[in-house]
């Protein structure tokens, strides 16, 4: 495996970008090429360290997840109804991801595909931000099954490395009438089931690539991504109360020509 500092760098990249609308997978692919950390083992490492980011969400939204254990009339996003909403959101991308997993890893885990996804996603963000949308959903507890399924359909766009799951789900939520901060928070929570499934599936399928000493490398990446994701989530929600998604779109557009020039 690569040196420990590679795990630190990739852990920071994963944690800071996982829940921002800029694509953690895309940034990890780019960082991996810069650090000469590529190949099947690197691709699996990039997916597995997402577990650190998942744990950050579980920590920050612990009350929402424990609330799923029992029905609470005062909080509609709880118990069976909350689990149903998360199931609806996770279903489309889970089915499509299983069907296209081999194709995605074979043909889309490269800088060119990432650059195209970053550009397309940036344009979509700018379009969504320019469309007037009623903010009828001002709390996660007000999310409907139709909105949950709609967000899940938008989440399918994130299977294209570089597009960003966060960008796809937040845009979907906004177009379906959610307030921007509500769409972001639901995006964080809805990420847990599908990311946990993707992480577990990929690791179980490719664990034979890793040797015993690689576990320390994985552990460093997981720990660093947890800390970085915790900071990123808190900062992102703060910014969304004051800004739109446009700065993130402009960052994506600025990154595209750099990728074609230097990668």
Secondary structure as UniProt FT lines:
FT   HELIX           4..17
FT   TURN            18..22
FT   HELIX           24..34
FT   TURN            35..36
FT   HELIX           40..48
FT   HELIX           50..60
FT   HELIX           62..66
FT   HELIX           67..69
FT   TURN            73..74
FT   HELIX           79..107
FT   HELIX           111..130
FT   HELIX           140..142
FT   HELIX           145..155
FT   HELIX           156..159
FT   TURN            161..162
FT   HELIX           165..175
FT   TURN            176..177
FT   HELIX           180..206
FT   HELIX           207..209
FT   TURN            212..213
FT   HELIX           214..240
FT   TURN            241..242
FT   HELIX           246..262
//
